[in-house]
């Protein structure tokens, strides 16, 4: 009797701890990028303190508004950068962020193929919302046979060990 080889690959799913370490590596990289973003804001803040006289309420108010706008824009840019960081790397030919690559992990679809940018972006957004609101989106990895977070289940994505 002849057996027909299966066309779907055998996937080794990545567990919670290795994924956590990969995420912490990515956080270190993102913190360095954030420092670069916030340095100009801090410089403008200290210049405004040094150059504004205490007797000028109008000048102080203008600087406060300028600083708040600058801070808002910087935070918005940072949010977009972080989302694009995860989505681009996870949908790229690398199939994972630098942290995942260091830990030899890949983000895939059910067949072990690369996911699209839209899927990766949705994965990041859903993951962030579920982890922030519910607080257990990633902990679900511990209780799932395929080691998927809730966001992975919703989007049919997997984190696997790379070859």
OpenMM code with the backbone's topology and positions (N, CA, C; nanometers):
from openmm import Vec3, app, unit

residues = "UNK UNK UNK UNK UNK UNK UNK UNK UNK UNK UNK UNK UNK UNK UNK UNK UNK UNK UNK UNK UNK UNK UNK UNK UNK UNK UNK UNK UNK UNK UNK UNK UNK UNK UNK UNK UNK UNK UNK UNK UNK UNK UNK UNK UNK UNK UNK UNK UNK UNK UNK UNK UNK UNK UNK UNK UNK UNK UNK UNK UNK UNK UNK UNK UNK UNK UNK UNK UNK UNK UNK UNK UNK UNK UNK UNK UNK UNK UNK UNK UNK UNK UNK UNK UNK UNK UNK UNK UNK UNK UNK UNK UNK UNK UNK UNK UNK UNK UNK UNK UNK UNK UNK UNK UNK UNK UNK UNK UNK UNK UNK UNK UNK UNK UNK UNK UNK UNK UNK UNK UNK UNK UNK UNK UNK UNK UNK UNK UNK UNK UNK UNK UNK UNK UNK UNK UNK UNK UNK UNK UNK UNK UNK UNK UNK UNK UNK UNK UNK UNK UNK UNK UNK UNK UNK UNK UNK UNK UNK UNK UNK UNK UNK".split()
positions = [
    Vec3(0.0837, -0.1169, 0.0000),
    Vec3(0.0000, 0.0000, 0.0000),
    Vec3(0.0890, 0.1242, 0.0000),
    Vec3(0.0582, 0.2169, -0.0855),
    Vec3(0.1390, 0.3379, -0.1000),
    Vec3(0.0730, 0.4520, -0.0232),
    Vec3(0.1552, 0.5255, 0.0512),
    Vec3(0.1029, 0.6415, 0.1235),
    Vec3(0.1301, 0.7679, 0.0445),
    Vec3(0.0332, 0.8541, 0.0470),
    Vec3(0.0466, 0.9813, -0.0241),
    Vec3(0.0980, 1.0852, 0.0753),
    Vec3(0.2105, 1.1493, 0.0421),
    Vec3(0.2638, 1.2488, 0.1344),
    Vec3(0.1680, 1.3678, 0.1475),
    Vec3(0.1608, 1.4165, 0.2669),
    Vec3(0.0746, 1.5322, 0.2934),
    Vec3(0.1380, 1.6582, 0.2353),
    Vec3(0.0548, 1.7427, 0.1733),
    Vec3(0.1076, 1.8656, 0.1142),
    Vec3(0.1187, 1.9772, 0.2173),
    Vec3(0.0506, 1.9643, 0.3300),
    Vec3(0.0606, 2.0688, 0.4308),
    Vec3(0.1791, 2.0408, 0.5231),
    Vec3(0.2563, 2.1447, 0.5526),
    Vec3(0.3752, 2.1248, 0.6345),
    Vec3(0.3402, 2.0984, 0.7811),
    Vec3(0.4308, 2.0346, 0.8510),
    Vec3(0.4155, 2.0132, 0.9937),
    Vec3(0.4693, 2.1384, 1.0617),
    Vec3(0.3820, 2.2056, 1.1354),
    Vec3(0.4196, 2.3306, 1.1984),
    Vec3(0.4491, 2.3073, 1.3462),
    Vec3(0.5621, 2.3613, 1.3931),
    Vec3(0.5942, 2.3562, 1.5353),
    Vec3(0.5562, 2.4911, 1.5939),
    Vec3(0.4514, 2.4932, 1.6722),
    Vec3(0.3969, 2.6180, 1.7245),
    Vec3(0.4847, 2.6722, 1.8374),
    Vec3(0.5002, 2.8030, 1.8398),
    Vec3(0.5840, 2.8691, 1.9400),
    Vec3(0.5020, 2.8990, 2.0647),
    Vec3(0.5611, 2.8691, 2.1795),
    Vec3(0.4926, 2.8880, 2.3065),
    Vec3(0.4994, 3.0303, 2.3595),
    Vec3(0.4395, 3.0481, 2.4748),
    Vec3(0.4240, 3.1798, 2.5358),
    Vec3(0.5573, 3.2448, 2.5702),
    Vec3(0.6467, 3.1731, 2.6380),
    Vec3(0.7707, 3.2346, 2.6863),
    Vec3(0.8617, 3.2817, 2.5738),
    Vec3(0.8786, 3.2011, 2.4703),
    Vec3(0.9654, 3.2406, 2.3589),
    Vec3(0.9052, 3.3606, 2.2855),
    Vec3(0.7733, 3.3645, 2.2765),
    Vec3(0.7071, 3.4785, 2.2133),
    Vec3(0.7208, 3.6035, 2.3002),
    Vec3(0.7149, 3.5860, 2.4310),
    Vec3(0.7325, 3.6984, 2.5230),
    Vec3(0.8734, 3.7565, 2.5110),
    Vec3(0.9738, 3.6714, 2.5040),
    Vec3(1.1121, 3.7188, 2.4883),
    Vec3(1.1269, 3.7948, 2.3563),
    Vec3(1.0689, 3.7426, 2.2498),
    Vec3(1.0733, 3.8111, 2.1195),
    Vec3(1.0079, 3.9483, 2.1290),
    Vec3(0.8955, 3.9561, 2.1976),
    Vec3(0.8247, 4.0834, 2.2142),
    Vec3(0.9082, 4.1824, 2.2956),
    Vec3(0.9748, 4.1342, 2.3998),
    Vec3(1.0600, 4.2220, 2.4812),
    Vec3(1.1772, 4.2763, 2.3998),
    Vec3(1.2323, 4.1952, 2.3122),
    Vec3(1.3398, 4.2419, 2.2219),
    Vec3(1.2854, 4.3520, 2.1313),
    Vec3(1.1658, 4.3302, 2.0764),
    Vec3(1.1039, 4.4329, 1.9921),
    Vec3(1.0762, 4.5608, 2.0712),
    Vec3(1.0348, 4.5464, 2.1959),
    Vec3(1.0113, 4.6651, 2.2791),
    Vec3(1.1397, 4.7456, 2.2990),
    Vec3(1.2512, 4.6777, 2.3178),
    Vec3(1.3796, 4.7490, 2.3315),
    Vec3(1.4121, 4.8283, 2.2052),
    Vec3(1.3895, 4.7674, 2.0904),
    Vec3(1.4135, 4.8356, 1.9627),
    Vec3(1.3197, 4.9558, 1.9499),
    Vec3(1.1929, 4.9356, 1.9831),
    Vec3(1.0952, 5.0435, 1.9723),
    Vec3(1.1215, 5.1550, 2.0730),
    Vec3(1.1735, 5.1205, 2.1901),
    Vec3(1.2092, 5.2232, 2.2885),
    Vec3(1.3213, 5.3109, 2.2362),
    Vec3(1.4181, 5.2526, 2.1679),
    Vec3(1.5271, 5.3311, 2.1089),
    Vec3(1.4719, 5.4278, 2.0036),
    Vec3(1.3795, 5.3788, 1.9220),
    Vec3(1.3165, 5.4648, 1.8203),
    Vec3(1.2372, 5.5765, 1.8883),
    Vec3(1.1664, 5.5431, 1.9958),
    Vec3(1.0887, 5.6432, 2.0694),
    Vec3(1.1782, 5.7521, 2.1268),
    Vec3(1.2931, 5.7128, 2.1763),
    Vec3(1.3865, 5.8132, 2.2301),
    Vec3(1.4249, 5.9135, 2.1224),
    Vec3(1.4497, 5.8646, 2.0034),
    Vec3(1.4848, 5.9536, 1.8918),
    Vec3(1.3680, 6.0475, 1.8611),
    Vec3(1.2457, 5.9961, 1.8691),
    Vec3(1.1278, 6.0791, 1.8433),
    Vec3(1.1083, 6.1859, 1.9505),
    Vec3(1.1313, 6.1498, 2.0758),
    Vec3(1.1004, 6.2408, 2.1853),
    Vec3(1.2122, 6.3403, 2.2177),
    Vec3(1.3328, 6.3169, 2.1707),
    Vec3(1.4429, 6.4108, 2.1979),
    Vec3(1.4102, 6.5517, 2.1498),
    Vec3(1.3601, 6.5709, 2.0278),
    Vec3(1.3248, 6.7077, 1.9864),
    Vec3(1.2168, 6.7714, 2.0751),
    Vec3(1.1215, 6.6925, 2.1218),
    Vec3(1.0166, 6.7445, 2.2088),
    Vec3(1.0776, 6.7937, 2.3405),
    Vec3(1.1675, 6.7159, 2.3955),
    Vec3(1.2340, 6.7540, 2.5206),
    Vec3(1.3191, 6.8793, 2.5000),
    Vec3(1.3891, 6.8874, 2.3888),
    Vec3(1.4705, 7.0061, 2.3594),
    Vec3(1.3827, 7.1302, 2.3489),
    Vec3(1.2729, 7.1198, 2.2756),
    Vec3(1.1812, 7.2339, 2.2625),
    Vec3(1.1241, 7.2714, 2.3993),
    Vec3(1.0917, 7.1730, 2.4803),
    Vec3(1.0388, 7.1988, 2.6138),
    Vec3(1.1389, 7.2791, 2.6977),
    Vec3(1.2640, 7.2356, 2.7006),
    Vec3(1.3639, 7.3070, 2.7817),
    Vec3(1.3972, 7.4443, 2.7249),
    Vec3(1.3980, 7.4567, 2.5943),
    Vec3(1.4196, 7.5889, 2.5337),
    Vec3(1.3052, 7.6823, 2.5709),
    Vec3(1.1840, 7.6310, 2.5686),
    Vec3(1.0692, 7.7158, 2.6030),
    Vec3(1.0747, 7.7610, 2.7483),
    Vec3(1.1180, 7.6738, 2.8374),
    Vec3(1.1310, 7.7120, 2.9785),
    Vec3(1.2401, 7.8175, 2.9953),
    Vec3(1.3508, 7.7979, 2.9246),
    Vec3(1.4641, 7.8905, 2.9388),
    Vec3(1.4375, 8.0272, 2.8767),
    Vec3(1.3555, 8.0327, 2.7725),
    Vec3(1.3380, 8.1595, 2.7007),
    Vec3(1.2109, 8.2352, 2.7367),
    Vec3(1.1185, 8.1735, 2.8071),
    Vec3(0.9929, 8.2406, 2.8411),
    Vec3(1.0083, 8.3114, 2.9751),
    Vec3(0.9765, 8.4378, 2.9765),
    Vec3(0.9835, 8.5116, 3.1027),
    Vec3(0.8583, 8.4832, 3.1842),
    Vec3(0.8727, 8.4770, 3.3151),
    Vec3(0.7590, 8.4429, 3.4002),
    Vec3(0.6472, 8.5479, 3.3959),
    Vec3(0.6780, 8.6686, 3.3552),
    Vec3(0.5770, 8.7740, 3.3556),
    Vec3(0.4888, 8.7729, 3.2310),
    Vec3(0.5274, 8.6995, 3.1310),
    Vec3(0.4518, 8.6986, 3.0054),
    Vec3(0.3566, 8.5793, 2.9997),
    Vec3(0.2303, 8.6009, 3.0386),
    Vec3(0.1306, 8.4936, 3.0381),
    Vec3(0.0950, 8.4492, 2.8965),
    Vec3(0.0896, 8.5454, 2.8025),
    Vec3(0.0549, 8.5133, 2.6649),
    Vec3(0.1611, 8.4239, 2.6018),
    Vec3(0.2874, 8.4587, 2.6194),
    Vec3(0.3974, 8.3776, 2.5641),
    Vec3(0.3974, 8.2384, 2.6260),
    Vec3(0.3728, 8.2318, 2.7570),
    Vec3(0.3685, 8.1017, 2.8242),
    Vec3(0.2549, 8.0160, 2.7693),
    Vec3(0.1388, 8.0771, 2.7495),
    Vec3(0.0237, 8.0035, 2.6967),
    Vec3(0.0504, 7.9521, 2.5563),
    Vec3(0.1129, 8.0338, 2.4734),
    Vec3(0.1455, 7.9917, 2.3362),
    Vec3(0.2418, 7.8737, 2.3383),
    Vec3(0.3444, 7.8787, 2.4233),
    Vec3(0.4398, 7.7682, 2.4326),
    Vec3(0.3724, 7.6405, 2.4813),
    Vec3(0.2809, 7.6547, 2.5763),
    Vec3(0.2100, 7.5364, 2.6270),
    Vec3(0.1291, 7.4717, 2.5148),
    Vec3(0.0599, 7.5526, 2.4367),
    Vec3(-0.0187, 7.5001, 2.3247),
    Vec3(0.0726, 7.4341, 2.2217),
    Vec3(0.1831, 7.5004, 2.1880),
    Vec3(0.2785, 7.4439, 2.0911),
    Vec3(0.3331, 7.3107, 2.1423),
    Vec3(0.3690, 7.3049, 2.2690),
    Vec3(0.4226, 7.1808, 2.3258),
    Vec3(0.3176, 7.0695, 2.3274),
    Vec3(0.1948, 7.1033, 2.3600),
    Vec3(0.0889, 7.0022, 2.3597),
    Vec3(0.0632, 6.9475, 2.2194),
    Vec3(0.0635, 7.0360, 2.1217),
    Vec3(0.0458, 6.9923, 1.9824),
    Vec3(0.1634, 6.9051, 1.9400),
    Vec3(0.2842, 6.9474, 1.9727),
    Vec3(0.4041, 6.8701, 1.9386),
    Vec3(0.4016, 6.7332, 2.0058),
    Vec3(0.3613, 6.7296, 2.1309),
    Vec3(0.3523, 6.6030, 2.2027),
    Vec3(0.2450, 6.5130, 2.1413),
    Vec3(0.1298, 6.5687, 2.1089),
    Vec3(0.0217, 6.4929, 2.0462),
    Vec3(0.0669, 6.4329, 1.9134),
    Vec3(0.1306, 6.5140, 1.8307),
    Vec3(0.1784, 6.4669, 1.7000),
    Vec3(0.2833, 6.3570, 1.7193),
    Vec3(0.3720, 6.3753, 1.8149),
    Vec3(0.4770, 6.2756, 1.8406),
    Vec3(0.4161, 6.1437, 1.8854),
    Vec3(0.3183, 6.1481, 1.9740),
    Vec3(0.2519, 6.0259, 2.0204),
    Vec3(0.1783, 5.9586, 1.9045),
    Vec3(0.1108, 6.0367, 1.8222),
    Vec3(0.0409, 5.9823, 1.7063),
    Vec3(0.1384, 5.9147, 1.6093),
    Vec3(0.2507, 5.9799, 1.5823),
    Vec3(0.3540, 5.9225, 1.4952),
    Vec3(0.4076, 5.7930, 1.5564),
    Vec3(0.4270, 5.7924, 1.6868),
    Vec3(0.4775, 5.6720, 1.7527),
    Vec3(0.3782, 5.5571, 1.7419),
    Vec3(0.2500, 5.5835, 1.7614),
    Vec3(0.1472, 5.4794, 1.7498),
    Vec3(0.1474, 5.4206, 1.6090),
    Vec3(0.1528, 5.5066, 1.5096),
    Vec3(0.1550, 5.4608, 1.3700),
    Vec3(0.2823, 5.3827, 1.3407),
    Vec3(0.3967, 5.4323, 1.3883),
    Vec3(0.5248, 5.3636, 1.3665),
    Vec3(0.5248, 5.2232, 1.4260),
    Vec3(0.4726, 5.2091, 1.5471),
    Vec3(0.4703, 5.0779, 1.6128),
    Vec3(0.3804, 4.9821, 1.5351),
    Vec3(0.2632, 5.0291, 1.4933),
    Vec3(0.1719, 4.9444, 1.4165),
    Vec3(0.2360, 4.9011, 1.2846),
    Vec3(0.2990, 4.9948, 1.2152),
    Vec3(0.3643, 4.9630, 1.0873),
    Vec3(0.4843, 4.8710, 1.1099),
    Vec3(0.5592, 4.8920, 1.2177),
    Vec3(0.6739, 4.8068, 1.2523),
    Vec3(0.6303, 4.6602, 1.2576),
    Vec3(0.5265, 4.6321, 1.3382),
    Vec3(0.4813, 4.4938, 1.3521),
    Vec3(0.4190, 4.4419, 1.2226),
    Vec3(0.3332, 4.5211, 1.1612),
    Vec3(0.2638, 4.4752, 1.0397),
    Vec3(0.3616, 4.4533, 0.9246),
    Vec3(0.4544, 4.5461, 0.9049),
    Vec3(0.5466, 4.5321, 0.7925),
    Vec3(0.6377, 4.4122, 0.8109),
    Vec3(0.7003, 4.4008, 0.9288),
    Vec3(0.7916, 4.2887, 0.9495),
    Vec3(0.7200, 4.1544, 0.9426),
    Vec3(0.6012, 4.1451, 1.0028),
    Vec3(0.5318, 4.0161, 1.0058),
    Vec3(0.4752, 3.9768, 0.8698),
    Vec3(0.4553, 4.0741, 0.7817),
    Vec3(0.4058, 4.0415, 0.6469),
    Vec3(0.5176, 4.0416, 0.5430),
    Vec3(0.6383, 4.0727, 0.5848),
    Vec3(0.7518, 4.0792, 0.4924),
    Vec3(0.8062, 3.9395, 0.4638),
    Vec3(0.9100, 3.9336, 0.3822),
    Vec3(0.9735, 3.8046, 0.3525),
    Vec3(1.0351, 3.7422, 0.4782),
    Vec3(1.0587, 3.8246, 0.5829),
    Vec3(1.1151, 3.7744, 0.7081),
    Vec3(1.0099, 3.7021, 0.7926),
    Vec3(0.8815, 3.7358, 0.7703),
    Vec3(0.7684, 3.6752, 0.8400),
    Vec3(0.7758, 3.6919, 0.9915),
    Vec3(0.8425, 3.7961, 1.0348),
    Vec3(0.8499, 3.8222, 1.1780),
    Vec3(0.9326, 3.9455, 1.2063),
    Vec3(0.9093, 4.0029, 1.3211),
    Vec3(0.9836, 4.1205, 1.3661),
    Vec3(1.1277, 4.0811, 1.3975),
    Vec3(1.2164, 4.1781, 1.4174),
    Vec3(1.3530, 4.1430, 1.4582),
    Vec3(1.3564, 4.0551, 1.5840),
    Vec3(1.2690, 4.0832, 1.6793),
    Vec3(1.2637, 3.9999, 1.7998),
    Vec3(1.2269, 3.8564, 1.7676),
    Vec3(1.1290, 3.8390, 1.6804),
    Vec3(1.0886, 3.7036, 1.6406),
    Vec3(1.2007, 3.6361, 1.5610),
    Vec3(1.2681, 3.7118, 1.4779),
    Vec3(1.3774, 3.6515, 1.3992),
    Vec3(1.4905, 3.6063, 1.4903),
    Vec3(1.5242, 3.6869, 1.5910),
    Vec3(1.6295, 3.6490, 1.6862),
    Vec3(1.5902, 3.5205, 1.7593),
    Vec3(1.4619, 3.5091, 1.7912),
    Vec3(1.4135, 3.3904, 1.8621),
    Vec3(1.3746, 3.2772, 1.7662),
    Vec3(1.4018, 3.2969, 1.6377),
    Vec3(1.3754, 3.1970, 1.5337),
    Vec3(1.2267, 3.1598, 1.5251),
    Vec3(1.1435, 3.2643, 1.5130),
    Vec3(0.9994, 3.2466, 1.5008),
    Vec3(0.9496, 3.3112, 1.3729),
    Vec3(0.8339, 3.2648, 1.3261),
    Vec3(0.7689, 3.3230, 1.2088),
    Vec3(0.6192, 3.3338, 1.2354),
    Vec3(0.5571, 3.4342, 1.1751),
    Vec3(0.4114, 3.4472, 1.1778),
    Vec3(0.3602, 3.3975, 1.0433),
    Vec3(0.2657, 3.3034, 1.0471),
    Vec3(0.2174, 3.2416, 0.9231),
    Vec3(0.0653, 3.2295, 0.9228),
    Vec3(0.0147, 3.1890, 0.8067),
    Vec3(-0.1258, 3.1496, 0.7985),
    Vec3(-0.1325, 3.0002, 0.8305),
    Vec3(-0.2482, 2.9394, 0.8134),
    Vec3(-0.2676, 2.7984, 0.8492),
    Vec3(-0.1800, 2.7029, 0.7683),
    Vec3(-0.1380, 2.7454, 0.6478),
    Vec3(-0.0549, 2.6598, 0.5629),
    Vec3(0.0938, 2.6852, 0.5806),
    Vec3(0.1290, 2.7756, 0.6685),
    Vec3(0.2698, 2.8081, 0.6889),
    Vec3(0.3206, 2.9146, 0.5937),
    Vec3(0.2281, 2.9815, 0.5236),
    Vec3(0.2653, 3.0860, 0.4278),
    Vec3(0.2686, 3.2235, 0.4936),
    Vec3(0.3303, 3.3148, 0.4244),
    Vec3(0.3394, 3.4536, 0.4685),
    Vec3(0.2005, 3.5164, 0.4721),
    Vec3(0.1764, 3.6004, 0.5739),
    Vec3(0.0483, 3.6695, 0.5828),
    Vec3(0.0579, 3.8044, 0.5109),
    Vec3(-0.0569, 3.8611, 0.4789),
    Vec3(-0.0587, 3.9906, 0.4095),
    Vec3(-0.0373, 4.1041, 0.5089),
    Vec3(-0.0047, 4.2211, 0.4546),
    Vec3(0.0140, 4.3395, 0.5385),
    Vec3(-0.1150, 4.3717, 0.6138),
    Vec3(-0.2287, 4.3629, 0.5466),
    Vec3(-0.3582, 4.3930, 0.6104),
    Vec3(-0.3851, 4.2949, 0.7247),
    Vec3(-0.3600, 4.1676, 0.7027),
    Vec3(-0.3781, 4.0677, 0.8087),
    Vec3(-0.2859, 4.0973, 0.9254),
    Vec3(-0.1608, 4.1310, 0.8957),
    Vec3(-0.0640, 4.1616, 1.0016),
    Vec3(-0.1048, 4.2869, 1.0788),
    Vec3(-0.1541, 4.3873, 1.0067),
    Vec3(-0.1984, 4.5106, 1.0721),
    Vec3(-0.3206, 4.4825, 1.1601),
    Vec3(-0.4162, 4.4080, 1.1073),
    Vec3(-0.5337, 4.3702, 1.1874),
    Vec3(-0.4928, 4.2864, 1.3083),
    Vec3(-0.3964, 4.1976, 1.2898),
    Vec3(-0.3462, 4.1149, 1.3998),
    Vec3(-0.2901, 4.2036, 1.5103),
    Vec3(-0.2102, 4.3037, 1.4708),
    Vec3(-0.1518, 4.3951, 1.5702),
    Vec3(-0.2611, 4.4743, 1.6429),
    Vec3(-0.3575, 4.5277, 1.5673),
    Vec3(-0.4638, 4.6097, 1.6270),
    Vec3(-0.5494, 4.5262, 1.7212),
    Vec3(-0.5942, 4.4091, 1.6740),
    Vec3(-0.6789, 4.3221, 1.7568),
    Vec3(-0.6015, 4.2765, 1.8801),
    Vec3(-0.4764, 4.2396, 1.8617),
    Vec3(-0.3918, 4.1964, 1.9731),
    Vec3(-0.3792, 4.3076, 2.0775),
    Vec3(-0.3541, 4.4290, 2.0333),
    Vec3(-0.3383, 4.5419, 2.1241),
    Vec3(-0.4680, 4.5705, 2.1990),
    Vec3(-0.5787, 4.5751, 2.1262),
    Vec3(-0.7084, 4.6046, 2.1888),
    Vec3(-0.7456, 4.4953, 2.2893),
    Vec3(-0.7351, 4.3698, 2.2486),
    Vec3(-0.7728, 4.2597, 2.3383),
    Vec3(-0.6818, 4.2553, 2.4609),
    Vec3(-0.5527, 4.2735, 2.4418),
    Vec3(-0.4614, 4.2696, 2.5560),
    Vec3(-0.4821, 4.3880, 2.6496),
    Vec3(-0.5175, 4.5037, 2.5943),
    Vec3(-0.5387, 4.6214, 2.6782),
    Vec3(-0.6734, 4.6165, 2.7500),
    Vec3(-0.7779, 4.5737, 2.6819),
    Vec3(-0.9122, 4.5755, 2.7405),
    Vec3(-0.9391, 4.4504, 2.8236),
    Vec3(-0.9198, 4.3353, 2.7638),
    Vec3(-0.9506, 4.2097, 2.8318),
    Vec3(-0.8332, 4.1636, 2.9172),
    Vec3(-0.7126, 4.1841, 2.8666),
    Vec3(-0.5934, 4.1495, 2.9426),
    Vec3(-0.5482, 4.0055, 2.9322),
    Vec3(-0.6192, 3.9255, 2.8532),
    Vec3(-0.5817, 3.7834, 2.8457),
    Vec3(-0.5598, 3.7339, 2.7040),
    Vec3(-0.5564, 3.8231, 2.6076),
    Vec3(-0.5428, 3.7824, 2.4681),
    Vec3(-0.4207, 3.6961, 2.4429),
    Vec3(-0.3088, 3.7325, 2.5038),
    Vec3(-0.1855, 3.6560, 2.4844),
    Vec3(-0.1754, 3.5385, 2.5801),
    Vec3(-0.2371, 3.5490, 2.6971),
    Vec3(-0.2325, 3.4373, 2.7918),
    Vec3(-0.3047, 3.3144, 2.7379),
    Vec3(-0.3954, 3.3350, 2.6456),
    Vec3(-0.4687, 3.2249, 2.5833),
    Vec3(-0.3727, 3.1267, 2.5157),
    Vec3(-0.2533, 3.1755, 2.4805),
    Vec3(-0.1503, 3.0903, 2.4182),
    Vec3(-0.1196, 2.9700, 2.5073),
    Vec3(-0.1249, 2.9901, 2.6384),
    Vec3(-0.0920, 2.8841, 2.7339),
    Vec3(-0.1940, 2.7701, 2.7339),
    Vec3(-0.3163, 2.7981, 2.6898),
    Vec3(-0.4244, 2.7012, 2.7018),
    Vec3(-0.4762, 2.6501, 2.5678),
    Vec3(-0.4021, 2.6734, 2.4619),
    Vec3(-0.4474, 2.6393, 2.3280),
    Vec3(-0.3495, 2.5403, 2.2661),
    Vec3(-0.4000, 2.4342, 2.2046),
    Vec3(-0.3130, 2.3312, 2.1456),
    Vec3(-0.2169, 2.3875, 2.0416),
    Vec3(-0.2636, 2.4821, 1.9629),
    Vec3(-0.1803, 2.5400, 1.8573),
    Vec3(-0.1115, 2.6677, 1.9035),
    Vec3(-0.1184, 2.6933, 2.0342),
    Vec3(-0.0504, 2.8062, 2.0983),
    Vec3(-0.0840, 2.9394, 2.0317),
    Vec3(-0.2133, 2.9575, 2.0050),
    Vec3(-0.2617, 3.0812, 1.9431),
    Vec3(-0.3201, 3.1722, 2.0494),
    Vec3(-0.2918, 3.3011, 2.0339),
    Vec3(-0.3613, 3.4002, 2.1136),
    Vec3(-0.5011, 3.4159, 2.0569),
    Vec3(-0.5887, 3.4847, 2.1288),
    Vec3(-0.7250, 3.5064, 2.0796),
    Vec3(-0.7210, 3.5750, 1.9431),
    Vec3(-0.6309, 3.6711, 1.9272),
    Vec3(-0.6160, 3.7443, 1.8015),
    Vec3(-0.5718, 3.6518, 1.6890),
    Vec3(-0.4875, 3.5529, 1.7199),
    Vec3(-0.4452, 3.4548, 1.6191),
    Vec3(-0.5641, 3.3682, 1.5768),
    Vec3(-0.6447, 3.3273, 1.6730),
    Vec3(-0.7641, 3.2473, 1.6416),
    Vec3(-0.8582, 3.3252, 1.5509),
    Vec3(-0.8797, 3.4527, 1.5826),
    Vec3(-0.9715, 3.5348, 1.5031),
    Vec3(-0.9230, 3.5542, 1.3597),
    Vec3(-0.7914, 3.5654, 1.3413),
    Vec3(-0.7358, 3.5942, 1.2085),
    Vec3(-0.6718, 3.4724, 1.1422),
    Vec3(-0.6827, 3.3550, 1.2075),
    Vec3(-0.6265, 3.2313, 1.1546),
    Vec3(-0.4768, 3.2438, 1.1251),
    Vec3(-0.4045, 3.3007, 1.2227),
    Vec3(-0.2595, 3.3131, 1.2116),
    Vec3(-0.1926, 3.2284, 1.3204),
    Vec3(-0.0650, 3.1990, 1.2952),
    Vec3(0.0113, 3.1135, 1.3860),
    Vec3(0.1508, 3.1708, 1.4015),
    Vec3(0.2105, 3.1477, 1.5174),
    Vec3(0.3521, 3.1791, 1.5357),
    Vec3(0.4210, 3.0452, 1.5490),
    Vec3(0.5136, 3.0199, 1.4583),
    Vec3(0.5798, 2.8898, 1.4538),
    Vec3(0.7301, 2.9064, 1.4679),
    Vec3(0.7939, 2.7969, 1.4979),
    Vec3(0.9404, 2.7932, 1.5016),
    Vec3(0.9901, 2.7903, 1.3576),
    Vec3(1.0861, 2.8782, 1.3277),
    Vec3(1.1441, 2.8825, 1.1933),
    Vec3(1.2431, 2.7683, 1.1776),
    Vec3(1.2646, 2.7281, 1.0555),
    Vec3(1.3588, 2.6170, 1.0259),
    Vec3(1.4996, 2.6576, 1.0601),
] * unit.nanometer
topology = app.Topology()
chain = topology.addChain("A")
for resn in residues:
    res = topology.addResidue(resn, chain)
    for name in ("N", "CA", "C"):
        topology.addAtom(name, app.Element.getBySymbol(name[0]), res)
